[in-house]
Amino acid sequence: MAGRPAMVMQWYKNGSATEYLKFKNQDADRMSLIRDVARGLTYLHTLEKPIVHGDLKGNNILITDDGRAALSDFGLSQVIDDLMGPSGFTPSCSEAGPVRWQAPEFLEDDNSRPKLPSDVWSFGCTAYELLTGNVPYRHRLRDFLVMQDIKAGVKPAEIEDIPDRQMASILNRCWSYTPLERFTMSEVEAELDDLLAALS
């Protein structure tokens, strides 16, 4: 439709992060890819008019030709409009990504819209996915059971399932059931920078 914005993205032969880590390069530096994702989200969240991705998961992360992670699939992205306040989005959309990566507030309120803290929850799920190769709530085969877990306050993964203790702490903070208690993406990026510096 004329007058509507569009986005054209480069095609990458490495495909999505999920495919890349499972089939093409199982030995890739997963922590660096996770930091790339954090940097991309931090950029979006700190624009003059912040952008909420709204559908973050491993399949929506592309791997560039030089092995870096790039955000893609902005179909559910929302621009926060300063004139409408922090809960206003343009264009309006009440959808969010798949339930396994979805922040719990979407189950509590059918009219809830993607916000910056919901991206942080999804980032935690995506980071867990890239780090371990497991989907969030991997012990559940059906999404309705995932929804029951979320309503019961169950987090996307057991802390024991996350190999690095400091990374587990970061993800646990991303998965706070109180949105305002979650890290911001700028804080996540800083934590990951410290973690990678300690590992190098």
Secondary structure, DSSP 8 states (H G I E B T S, - for coil): -TT---------TT-BHHHIIIII-TTS-HHHHHHHHHHHHHHHHTSSS-EE----SGGGEEE-TTS-EEE---TT-EEE-GGG-TT-EES-----S-GGGS-THHHH-TT----HHHHHHHHHHHHHHHHHS--TTTT-SSHHHHHHHHHTT--SS-GGGSS-HHHHHHHHHHT-SSGGGS--HHHHHHHHHHHHHHH-
